[in-house]
Amino acid sequence: MGTVFSFDVRGGRPGAVQAALEKAVAGLHRVNEVFSMYRDDSQLARLSRGELTVADCAPEVAEVLELGAEAERVSDGWFSMRYEGRLDPTGIVKGWAAERAARLLASTPGVCGVSMNGGGDVQLLGAPEPHRPWRVGVADPLRPGGLAAVVSSAGADELAVATSGSYERGAHIVDPRTGRSAVTDLVAVTVVAPTLTWADCWATAAFAMGSRAGLRWLESLPDVEGLLITAGDEVRCTGGLAARLG
């Protein structure tokens, strides 16, 4: 998927955890084989070209397409599974794959906590130690090496942190209305939500909307908080974000 995944697993017998890690890594490689748009032989690429039907593909393809359709509906089309006129749900795949791998690891007997980082987007499950939450630093897009905030998982059995922006990868987020790179006043949007699948989608959609519309929309979503930073160094937050910082 063109990025790095890292795992922090607490508890469990070493042998069982190692076996679960190997299964999770194999699953991520399998996702890349099925969904990569950079591989002409991937099922998704062949589906996009009309060489396969959804029924011909692995069951995960139908699952991802259903999730993507829901993301399009909830975001009123600001999240899109189409790029340059062709089917391309890769905007949802990374978060979904990382969350799925995290849940596989968390199901290992004796494991009390999992932190799964996929290219800077994080799924947290459980806790690293009793009475100590996971903490995730949010990079400051305008001050390299600095932090804009620190998110705490205190009181939550599951929490995800996902950021979309232009400060590291350039203008890669598409405005689905024009099919071109989104032109907004934002440099980064960080979304905090229970699951990484949705946190990743909502961060992408809110970035494309711009700071004012994006903030209003994030405020309307249940169990979702957001941190939006503009190119002018203005910080906008949803009303409940402060309760998640620490």
RORONU-881956 format. One line per field, with one value per residue: x, y, z of N, C-alpha, C in turn; residue in one letter. Coordinates in pm, 1 decimal. Layout:
N
nc1	c(X:...)
nc2	c(Y:...)
nc3	c(Z:...)
cac1	c(X:...)
cac2	c(Y:...)
cac3	c(Z:...)
cc1	c(X:...)
cc2	c(Y:...)
cc3	c(Z:...)
type	c(A:...)
***
This chain:
246
nc1	c(81.1:214.4:314.5:419.2:362.6:319.0:336.4:223.4:198.4:54.3:82.9:-19.5:99.9:433.2:474.9:216.4:150.2:344.8:267.4:18.4:97.1:236.4:23.8:-130.6:40.8:64.0:-199.0:-214.2:-41.4:-186.9:-413.4:-293.9:-227.4:-480.5:-613.0:-447.5:-399.2:-182.4:-94.7:-137.6:-254.1:-410.0:-713.8:-883.7:-794.2:-851.7:-1125.9:-1197.5:-1136.5:-1331.8:-1295.9:-1350.5:-1626.7:-1787.9:-1870.1:-1686.6:-1462.7:-1254.9:-1421.3:-1370.9:-1361.4:-1626.9:-1709.5:-1550.8:-1639.0:-1903.6:-1868.1:-1739.6:-1945.1:-2122.2:-1968.7:-1961.8:-2232.2:-2280.4:-2106.7:-2211.1:-2107.5:-1854.2:-1649.2:-1517.5:-1532.7:-1427.9:-1190.8:-1056.9:-1261.5:-1278.7:-1337.2:-1210.8:-1148.0:-940.6:-902.4:-1030.2:-924.3:-673.0:-717.0:-921.5:-789.9:-581.5:-728.2:-858.9:-639.3:-549.5:-763.4:-751.1:-509.2:-576.7:-756.1:-608.7:-542.2:-487.9:-380.0:-379.3:-375.5:-352.1:-176.7:-198.5:-33.8:-75.4:87.7:89.6:-169.4:-375.3:-495.7:-630.9:-666.5:-795.6:-565.1:-228.8:-123.8:-258.8:-473.9:-342.8:-355.0:-339.0:-147.8:-139.9:52.8:-16.9:103.8:234.4:148.6:265.0:493.1:758.7:848.6:723.7:436.0:87.6:-115.0:-196.0:-349.0:-552.7:-645.2:-793.0:-1052.0:-1172.6:-1236.5:-1176.4:-1022.7:-949.3:-716.0:-680.9:-524.3:-557.0:-405.5:-208.2:51.5:261.3:248.2:184.0:-53.5:-278.6:-534.8:-853.1:-1098.7:-1416.3:-1611.0:-1492.0:-1294.9:-1033.5:-732.8:-808.8:-881.4:-841.2:-863.6:-722.2:-447.1:-426.7:-630.9:-732.0:-894.2:-1071.4:-1206.3:-1404.2:-1328.1:-1081.4:-1137.6:-1356.9:-1261.2:-1046.6:-1177.2:-1349.2:-1169.7:-1052.0:-1275.3:-1356.4:-1134.2:-1144.9:-1376.4:-1309.6:-1233.1:-1454.8:-1702.7:-1620.6:-1574.8:-1833.5:-1965.1:-1825.2:-1894.5:-2154.0:-2149.4:-2187.9:-1994.1:-1751.9:-1464.1:-1276.7:-977.3:-877.0:-651.1:-551.2:-392.0:-319.6:-247.7:-456.6:-645.4:-903.0:-1153.5:-1367.4:-1645.2:-1617.6:-1354.4:-1158.2:-1192.9:-1069.8:-802.4:-472.8)
nc2	c(-121.0:109.4:225.4:231.4:-5.9:-44.7:-224.4:-243.6:-449.7:-554.4:-777.4:-1130.1:-1455.9:-1498.1:-1672.2:-1706.1:-1443.0:-1383.5:-1557.5:-1447.5:-1196.6:-1265.0:-1364.0:-1133.0:-963.6:-1112.3:-1089.8:-816.0:-799.7:-956.0:-794.7:-585.9:-718.7:-775.3:-526.0:-326.4:-54.7:-20.9:-250.4:-436.8:-684.7:-707.5:-779.9:-562.4:-377.7:-522.1:-546.5:-278.2:-236.6:-382.3:-651.3:-836.4:-930.0:-813.8:-1038.8:-1223.7:-1162.5:-1161.2:-1200.1:-979.2:-760.5:-692.3:-623.7:-394.7:-223.8:-185.9:-51.5:176.6:285.7:356.0:550.4:744.9:813.0:915.1:1131.7:1289.9:1263.2:1379.4:1215.4:986.9:701.3:703.4:783.1:985.0:902.1:627.3:326.2:333.8:249.3:285.9:482.9:410.4:171.4:143.9:230.0:55.1:-193.5:-172.4:-146.3:-392.9:-567.9:-490.0:-572.1:-845.9:-902.4:-816.1:-1008.1:-1220.4:-1459.0:-1336.4:-1092.2:-751.2:-500.3:-311.5:-122.9:-3.7:115.8:263.4:405.3:646.8:678.7:564.9:282.7:209.5:-30.0:-159.7:-129.7:-20.2:-78.8:-155.5:101.6:292.3:488.1:463.7:699.8:937.4:1128.0:1417.3:1537.3:1864.2:2042.6:2275.4:2319.4:2151.5:1856.7:1930.2:1908.1:1921.6:1841.1:1603.4:1299.2:1110.3:781.2:738.7:596.3:479.0:183.4:137.7:332.3:560.2:745.3:959.4:1131.2:1362.4:1546.1:1803.1:1854.4:1670.5:1482.3:1641.0:1779.7:1555.9:1482.2:1450.9:1666.5:1564.2:1683.4:1814.8:1645.9:1706.6:1806.3:1885.9:2214.9:2397.0:2584.7:2447.7:2272.5:2042.0:1784.2:1623.2:1342.4:1198.8:901.7:605.7:390.9:308.4:275.6:448.6:692.1:757.5:790.8:1006.6:1211.0:1255.7:1340.3:1572.2:1736.0:1789.3:1940.6:2183.9:2425.2:2552.2:2429.6:2165.6:2148.0:2195.9:1972.2:1755.2:1800.6:1716.4:1442.8:1141.7:1053.3:1145.2:1345.0:1638.6:1800.2:2078.3:2243.1:2538.4:2686.8:2936.2:2908.4:2883.3:2724.8:2496.0:2330.3:2053.3:2047.3:1853.5:1775.0:1846.7:1681.1:1454.9:1499.1:1479.6)
nc3	c(0.0:-21.5:210.4:559.4:813.1:1161.4:1473.1:1807.9:2062.1:2358.7:2631.6:2640.9:2534.9:2417.3:2192.5:2087.1:2027.6:1835.5:1631.0:1571.2:1483.0:1249.0:1099.1:1078.1:930.3:695.5:614.1:554.5:336.9:161.8:127.7:-11.8:-249.0:-349.9:-366.5:-473.0:-692.1:-842.4:-942.2:-1221.3:-1223.5:-999.7:-819.2:-784.5:-977.3:-1209.4:-1179.4:-1200.7:-1466.8:-1584.9:-1624.0:-1432.2:-1221.6:-919.1:-783.5:-873.7:-733.5:-432.2:-113.1:47.8:-120.7:-191.2:66.3:123.7:-80.2:-4.3:239.4:141.5:-13.7:188.0:317.1:115.8:113.2:376.6:378.5:185.8:-67.6:-54.8:23.1:-199.0:-413.6:-662.9:-912.1:-1153.8:-1322.0:-1286.4:-1094.6:-770.7:-471.3:-292.9:-104.9:125.5:194.5:334.5:604.4:678.0:647.6:836.3:1073.3:1075.5:1100.7:1353.5:1515.7:1481.9:1613.6:1871.4:1945.6:2025.9:2276.5:2604.2:2527.1:2605.7:2500.8:2196.0:1961.2:1650.2:1378.2:1076.1:835.6:979.3:1065.5:1326.6:1503.9:1811.8:2065.3:2365.9:2639.5:2715.8:2965.9:3295.1:3401.2:3251.5:2968.1:2605.3:2419.3:2161.2:1950.8:1757.8:1465.5:1406.9:1131.3:1039.5:1175.7:1161.1:1328.1:1559.2:1783.2:1738.3:1901.6:2163.2:2176.1:2392.7:2494.8:2717.7:2904.4:2687.8:2508.5:2249.1:2001.6:1740.6:1542.9:1280.5:1012.9:749.2:489.8:325.0:378.6:392.4:178.1:-31.6:-269.8:-275.3:-222.9:-357.6:-494.7:-520.4:-674.7:-882.9:-972.2:-951.4:-767.1:-431.3:-342.0:-72.6:238.8:420.7:582.3:722.2:858.7:1143.2:1264.9:1530.5:1631.1:1706.4:1531.0:1285.5:1016.7:961.5:1071.1:903.6:654.0:717.1:778.9:530.4:377.9:520.8:487.4:212.0:206.5:329.6:592.1:731.7:642.3:677.0:954.4:1056.6:953.5:1071.3:1336.5:1331.0:1330.4:1514.5:1803.6:1703.1:1672.6:1580.9:1460.6:1300.3:1091.7:944.9:653.7:729.1:990.4:1168.3:1415.7:1441.7:1624.4:1706.1:1939.0:2142.6:2148.9:2335.9:2557.1:2477.5:2474.2:2613.2)
cac1	c(0.0:301.4:337.0:476.8:274.1:390.4:249.3:261.5:105.9:83.5:24.7:-21.7:219.5:515.1:452.5:84.4:155.6:423.4:184.7:-84.5:164.6:263.7:-104.0:-171.3:126.3:21.7:-326.0:-187.1:13.5:-298.3:-492.9:-220.3:-239.5:-618.0:-666.0:-355.0:-425.0:-53.1:-69.7:-235.2:-319.6:-489.3:-856.5:-946.9:-759.6:-926.4:-1265.6:-1210.1:-1131.8:-1445.8:-1256.8:-1410.5:-1740.4:-1766.9:-1888.5:-1565.0:-1352.6:-1253.6:-1532.2:-1331.3:-1388.0:-1766.1:-1715.2:-1493.6:-1726.5:-2020.3:-1823.3:-1715.5:-2074.8:-2174.2:-1891.0:-2010.8:-2364.8:-2271.0:-2033.2:-2278.2:-2022.4:-1720.7:-1562.0:-1556.4:-1459.5:-1393.8:-1078.4:-1039.8:-1368.1:-1276.2:-1353.6:-1086.0:-1180.7:-820.5:-908.2:-1083.0:-862.3:-566.2:-774.3:-994.0:-693.1:-511.4:-822.7:-879.8:-519.6:-547.9:-863.1:-697.7:-409.8:-643.3:-830.1:-514.0:-558.5:-393.3:-343.5:-460.2:-375.1:-290.2:-167.3:-165.2:-6.1:-64.1:121.7:59.1:-305.6:-358.3:-609.0:-597.5:-760.5:-752.7:-472.2:-94.1:-107.0:-374.6:-485.9:-261.2:-409.1:-254.9:-140.3:-97.2:86.9:-61.9:209.9:199.8:184.7:335.3:615.9:816.6:902.2:638.9:306.1:-29.2:-198.3:-174.8:-478.6:-549.5:-752.7:-849.2:-1195.3:-1222.7:-1181.8:-1125.3:-1011.8:-865.1:-671.1:-641.5:-498.5:-544.1:-351.0:-121.6:182.7:365.6:238.6:140.6:-196.5:-318.7:-676.3:-929.4:-1232.1:-1497.2:-1696.3:-1414.9:-1201.0:-897.4:-686.3:-892.8:-824.5:-908.0:-780.3:-666.0:-325.5:-441.9:-748.9:-718.0:-1022.5:-1067.2:-1331.3:-1378.1:-1268.2:-993.3:-1203.3:-1433.7:-1178.9:-969.4:-1269.8:-1402.6:-1061.9:-1038.4:-1391.7:-1355.1:-1028.6:-1195.0:-1481.8:-1259.6:-1240.9:-1586.0:-1797.7:-1568.6:-1598.0:-1977.4:-2001.5:-1770.6:-1975.3:-2282.5:-2129.7:-2179.8:-1868.4:-1642.3:-1407.1:-1182.7:-882.8:-852.5:-548.3:-548.8:-262.1:-291.7:-217.7:-576.1:-682.7:-1045.8:-1177.8:-1503.9:-1672.0:-1579.0:-1215.4:-1078.4:-1205.6:-985.9:-662.1:-408.1)
cac2	c(0.0:225.6:288.7:145.5:-43.6:-87.6:-289.7:-244.9:-545.7:-573.3:-897.0:-1250.1:-1539.7:-1458.8:-1756.7:-1677.0:-1307.9:-1391.0:-1620.8:-1350.6:-1093.2:-1319.8:-1370.6:-995.2:-915.2:-1182.5:-1030.4:-686.3:-826.3:-1005.3:-676.4:-514.6:-795.9:-769.1:-391.5:-228.7:-2.8:-14.3:-385.1:-463.1:-812.8:-710.1:-796.3:-431.4:-321.5:-596.7:-507.0:-142.8:-245.8:-459.6:-788.9:-918.1:-875.3:-818.9:-1178.3:-1297.7:-1117.8:-1205.5:-1140.9:-850.4:-654.1:-650.4:-557.0:-260.6:-142.4:-149.0:52.1:297.5:343.7:420.4:673.4:841.9:857.8:996.6:1255.1:1356.4:1256.4:1439.5:1099.7:922.7:581.9:715.3:871.7:996.9:829.5:482.5:277.5:334.0:264.5:275.1:580.0:348.2:40.2:142.4:234.5:-71.1:-302.5:-155.9:-178.4:-537.7:-630.9:-460.8:-656.4:-982.7:-909.8:-799.6:-1130.9:-1321.0:-1478.7:-1270.8:-957.3:-650.1:-374.5:-308.7:3.1:-37.3:239.6:244.8:530.5:762.0:666.1:470.0:217.4:171.0:-121.9:-192.7:-36.6:-77.9:-125.6:-116.4:241.9:382.9:485.7:494.9:841.3:952.0:1265.0:1464.9:1624.0:2001.2:2050.9:2399.8:2323.3:2017.1:1804.1:1970.8:1843.7:2009.2:1790.5:1464.6:1235.4:1003.8:682.8:717.6:574.0:419.4:52.1:147.2:470.8:573.6:880.6:962.3:1266.0:1387.1:1679.3:1825.1:1901.7:1569.8:1416.7:1734.7:1784.1:1423.5:1460.9:1496.3:1723.2:1478.5:1763.9:1856.5:1542.0:1759.2:1820.0:1973.4:2345.5:2442.8:2665.1:2358.2:2195.0:1911.9:1751.2:1501.9:1295.0:1100.1:826.1:470.3:297.5:372.0:276.2:571.8:809.8:787.7:844.5:1137.4:1309.2:1286.8:1417.3:1704.1:1815.6:1835.0:2039.9:2311.0:2433.6:2586.5:2322.0:2043.4:2150.0:2177.8:1833.9:1667.3:1822.4:1646.9:1297.8:1090.3:992.8:1189.9:1475.7:1679.2:1910.6:2130.1:2346.3:2607.2:2734.8:3059.2:2870.7:2889.4:2592.2:2482.0:2201.0:2019.1:2081.8:1751.8:1728.1:1871.4:1565.3:1347.1:1539.3:1457.6)
cac3	c(0.0:-32.0:339.6:662.7:923.3:1281.6:1569.5:1948.3:2121.6:2501.1:2690.2:2558.6:2530.9:2301.6:2075.6:2030.8:1970.6:1712.3:1528.7:1532.2:1403.6:1116.3:1028.9:1046.8:821.9:573.5:574.1:492.4:203.1:81.5:92.4:-116.8:-372.8:-399.7:-384.6:-530.1:-826.9:-910.1:-995.2:-1326.7:-1201.4:-876.7:-844.8:-795.4:-1107.9:-1310.2:-1162.1:-1254.4:-1613.2:-1632.3:-1652.8:-1327.9:-1148.4:-774.0:-743.6:-909.0:-647.9:-293.7:-37.4:103.8:-217.4:-169.3:197.3:111.7:-165.1:76.9:332.7:64.3:-50.4:308.8:337.6:17.4:155.1:497.6:347.4:74.3:-185.5:-37.3:9.8:-324.4:-457.1:-804.3:-942.4:-1299.6:-1388.5:-1266.8:-958.9:-694.6:-330.4:-209.2:3.4:246.6:216.0:435.2:738.1:698.8:662.3:963.7:1180.5:1074.2:1157.0:1496.8:1582.6:1483.3:1720.7:2000.8:1977.8:2073.4:2420.7:2692.8:2481.6:2673.8:2427.1:2063.2:1888.2:1511.5:1305.3:932.1:768.6:1063.3:1117.6:1436.6:1571.6:1948.0:2128.1:2501.1:2703.7:2725.5:3103.7:3375.9:3444.3:3169.0:2833.0:2490.8:2383.8:2022.0:1914.7:1627.5:1413.6:1367.7:989.6:1009.4:1255.6:1152.2:1453.3:1670.3:1798.3:1747.0:2010.7:2204.5:2198.5:2492.1:2483.4:2851.1:2909.0:2562.6:2475.3:2113.2:1955.9:1621.7:1510.0:1138.8:962.2:605.7:467.3:209.5:422.9:372.6:46.8:-133.6:-301.8:-322.6:-192.7:-473.4:-480.3:-608.3:-763.9:-999.9:-1012.5:-938.9:-629.4:-350.9:-308.9:48.8:327.8:521.4:558.3:786.1:939.0:1223.1:1316.3:1639.1:1628.2:1758.2:1435.9:1187.8:886.0:946.1:1099.7:783.0:554.0:757.6:767.5:387.7:335.0:584.0:423.8:82.1:230.2:380.3:737.7:786.7:614.6:735.8:1098.8:1080.4:923.8:1175.3:1457.6:1316.6:1335.5:1652.1:1851.8:1617.4:1703.7:1478.0:1476.0:1166.1:1091.0:815.6:606.9:803.7:1128.6:1251.4:1464.0:1470.0:1688.0:1744.4:2078.1:2240.1:2131.9:2456.5:2646.4:2424.4:2476.5:2742.1)
cc1	c(84.1:326.2:391.0:371.6:359.7:290.4:308.1:157.2:148.1:9.9:31.5:108.3:300.3:489.1:320.3:83.4:233.4:342.5:77.2:-24.5:190.7:135.2:-150.5:-90.1:89.1:-109.4:-307.9:-129.5:-96.3:-387.6:-425.2:-234.2:-378.1:-656.4:-572.1:-396.3:-294.5:-12.8:-177.1:-314.0:-400.6:-637.2:-925.5:-918.4:-838.1:-1075.9:-1290.5:-1210.5:-1248.4:-1414.4:-1313.1:-1537.4:-1709.0:-1778.6:-1765.9:-1451.5:-1361.1:-1366.2:-1498.9:-1360.6:-1529.9:-1779.8:-1664.4:-1582.8:-1852.3:-1984.2:-1800.7:-1845.0:-2138.4:-2100.6:-1934.5:-2145.4:-2355.8:-2204.3:-2096.6:-2185.9:-1884.4:-1613.1:-1610.1:-1470.0:-1424.9:-1280.4:-1055.6:-1137.8:-1370.3:-1294.2:-1219.1:-1117.0:-1059.1:-819.0:-962.0:-1003.9:-759.0:-622.0:-847.0:-897.0:-620.4:-603.0:-844.7:-761.1:-512.9:-645.0:-819.6:-597.9:-475.5:-719.8:-739.3:-527.6:-448.3:-351.8:-438.0:-466.6:-303.2:-291.2:-115.8:-151.6:12.4:-37.9:84.9:-83.0:-309.2:-491.4:-561.0:-707.1:-708.0:-661.8:-335.1:-65.1:-232.9:-364.9:-394.0:-311.1:-300.5:-255.9:-79.4:-68.8:39.7:40.5:154.3:242.8:265.8:465.7:677.2:882.2:819.1:507.5:196.2:-118.4:-152.2:-311.4:-460.6:-668.2:-821.3:-1001.1:-1254.6:-1156.6:-1126.8:-1129.5:-916.7:-833.9:-620.4:-626.8:-490.7:-491.9:-258.6:22.6:293.8:365.7:197.8:-8.5:-240.9:-465.8:-759.5:-1062.4:-1323.4:-1588.1:-1623.8:-1324.6:-1056.7:-858.2:-772.1:-818.1:-902.4:-812.3:-706.6:-529.8:-336.0:-574.3:-719.2:-854.0:-998.1:-1203.6:-1302.3:-1302.0:-1189.9:-1055.8:-1275.1:-1350.8:-1101.1:-1058.7:-1314.0:-1295.4:-1044.6:-1152.6:-1389.1:-1248.5:-1079.1:-1300.2:-1426.5:-1294.3:-1381.7:-1687.2:-1752.4:-1594.1:-1745.8:-2018.6:-1949.4:-1850.2:-2106.0:-2270.7:-2119.8:-2043.1:-1748.4:-1597.0:-1302.9:-1097.4:-844.0:-754.8:-539.0:-407.5:-221.7:-266.4:-336.7:-615.9:-831.4:-1071.1:-1327.4:-1519.7:-1622.1:-1434.0:-1134.8:-1081.3:-1118.0:-838.0:-602.4:-279.5)
cc2	c(125.4:296.7:186.6:118.5:-86.3:-134.4:-273.6:-330.4:-570.8:-696.1:-1014.6:-1328.0:-1506.5:-1541.1:-1725.6:-1539.0:-1309.6:-1452.9:-1524.8:-1238.3:-1141.8:-1327.8:-1230.9:-939.2:-982.3:-1125.4:-896.4:-703.2:-876.0:-888.6:-599.8:-586.2:-780.6:-628.9:-292.2:-186.4:13.2:-149.7:-414.8:-590.9:-817.9:-722.3:-661.6:-367.3:-390.9:-565.2:-369.7:-143.3:-326.0:-603.6:-887.2:-850.4:-881.9:-963.2:-1263.6:-1271.3:-1180.0:-1136.1:-1003.1:-734.4:-602.1:-576.5:-413.8:-170.5:-99.5:-39.2:184.1:365.9:413.7:550.4:782.1:899.3:953.6:1131.4:1334.9:1367.8:1318.6:1333.1:1024.4:801.0:586.8:816.1:868.2:907.2:679.7:448.1:272.7:357.6:262.0:377.3:523.7:224.0:41.3:140.5:106.8:-185.8:-293.8:-189.7:-329.4:-611.8:-609.5:-551.5:-802.9:-999.1:-902.7:-924.8:-1243.2:-1336.2:-1410.6:-1131.9:-855.9:-518.3:-386.1:-165.2:-30.7:91.6:206.7:377.0:654.4:765.3:547.4:415.0:168.3:80.3:-157.9:-85.6:-100.4:-137.8:-89.1:30.8:336.9:375.4:494.5:645.6:853.3:1099.2:1298.1:1566.3:1762.1:2020.4:2174.5:2413.9:2184.0:1974.5:1839.5:1895.4:1948.3:1968.9:1650.3:1407.3:1120.3:910.4:657.8:704.0:510.0:284.0:48.4:292.8:474.3:720.6:878.2:1106.4:1265.1:1528.2:1683.4:1852.8:1799.8:1515.0:1512.7:1722.5:1650.9:1393.9:1526.8:1556.8:1644.2:1556.3:1800.0:1747.1:1586.2:1769.9:1921.0:2102.0:2399.4:2530.3:2579.8:2302.0:2056.9:1902.9:1620.9:1466.6:1188.0:1032.6:684.6:380.4:370.6:373.8:408.4:695.4:853.0:849.7:985.7:1245.3:1351.6:1376.2:1558.4:1793.4:1871.5:1944.3:2178.0:2327.5:2459.1:2473.9:2191.6:2036.3:2127.1:2033.0:1738.4:1680.7:1743.2:1495.7:1249.5:1029.5:1028.5:1327.9:1509.2:1797.5:1954.6:2246.2:2406.8:2649.7:2863.4:3035.9:2893.4:2747.2:2591.5:2341.1:2178.5:2035.9:1982.0:1709.0:1743.3:1752.4:1449.1:1383.1:1514.2:1380.6)
cc3	c(0.0:98.4:437.3:770.1:1041.9:1386.3:1710.1:2019.3:2265.4:2554.8:2594.2:2565.1:2405.7:2176.0:2007.3:1964.8:1839.3:1599.3:1478.7:1447.4:1261.4:1033.8:988.0:930.9:690.4:521.7:506.0:352.0:108.6:36.9:-20.1:-250.8:-434.5:-444.0:-453.6:-671.2:-905.0:-967.5:-1098.9:-1302.0:-1073.1:-911.9:-862.8:-931.1:-1218.9:-1302.4:-1223.3:-1406.8:-1671.3:-1664.1:-1550.9:-1278.8:-999.1:-724.9:-774.3:-810.5:-508.8:-216.9:20.1:8.5:-200.4:-37.4:188.7:26.4:-90.2:175.9:259.3:23.2:69.3:337.3:239.9:60.7:273.7:468.8:234.1:-47.0:-170.5:-22.7:-112.7:-353.5:-605.2:-821.2:-1092.4:-1373.2:-1367.7:-1119.3:-888.7:-546.2:-236.8:-96.3:133.0:286.4:328.8:576.5:773.3:725.1:796.1:1080.0:1189.8:1134.3:1308.2:1570.9:1585.1:1597.7:1858.4:2042.3:2027.5:2224.8:2501.9:2651.0:2545.9:2597.3:2294.7:2012.2:1749.8:1433.1:1157.9:864.1:846.5:1115.4:1212.3:1485.8:1706.9:2002.7:2265.8:2558.0:2715.0:2862.4:3181.5:3417.2:3366.3:3024.9:2726.8:2469.4:2244.3:1994.6:1773.9:1577.3:1377.6:1222.9:953.5:1085.8:1259.0:1283.5:1574.1:1672.0:1807.5:1863.1:2047.1:2241.7:2296.4:2473.5:2616.9:2844.7:2785.7:2539.2:2333.9:2068.9:1836.6:1597.8:1366.6:1093.1:810.0:587.3:348.5:248.8:404.3:230.4:-63.4:-160.1:-361.3:-295.6:-302.6:-430.2:-574.0:-702.3:-892.6:-1054.5:-1004.8:-791.7:-554.7:-318.0:-189.9:128.8:429.2:480.3:623.5:860.3:1011.9:1281.5:1421.3:1644.5:1679.6:1661.2:1327.9:1048.4:862.7:973.9:975.8:675.2:590.0:750.2:621.7:341.2:391.7:522.7:290.5:98.9:263.7:527.0:791.0:766.8:678.5:884.8:1129.2:1058.4:1030.2:1305.1:1451.1:1330.8:1479.0:1682.9:1765.6:1661.4:1597.9:1517.8:1335.7:1174.5:951.7:779.5:676.5:950.7:1221.9:1287.7:1498.3:1521.1:1708.1:1895.1:2180.4:2232.6:2260.3:2552.4:2601.8:2425.0:2613.3:2729.6)
type	c(M:G:T:V:F:S:F:D:V:R:G:G:R:P:G:A:V:Q:A:A:L:E:K:A:V:A:G:L:H:R:V:N:E:V:F:S:M:Y:R:D:D:S:Q:L:A:R:L:S:R:G:E:L:T:V:A:D:C:A:P:E:V:A:E:V:L:E:L:G:A:E:A:E:R:V:S:D:G:W:F:S:M:R:Y:E:G:R:L:D:P:T:G:I:V:K:G:W:A:A:E:R:A:A:R:L:L:A:S:T:P:G:V:C:G:V:S:M:N:G:G:G:D:V:Q:L:L:G:A:P:E:P:H:R:P:W:R:V:G:V:A:D:P:L:R:P:G:G:L:A:A:V:V:S:S:A:G:A:D:E:L:A:V:A:T:S:G:S:Y:E:R:G:A:H:I:V:D:P:R:T:G:R:S:A:V:T:D:L:V:A:V:T:V:V:A:P:T:L:T:W:A:D:C:W:A:T:A:A:F:A:M:G:S:R:A:G:L:R:W:L:E:S:L:P:D:V:E:G:L:L:I:T:A:G:D:E:V:R:C:T:G:G:L:A:A:R:L:G)
***
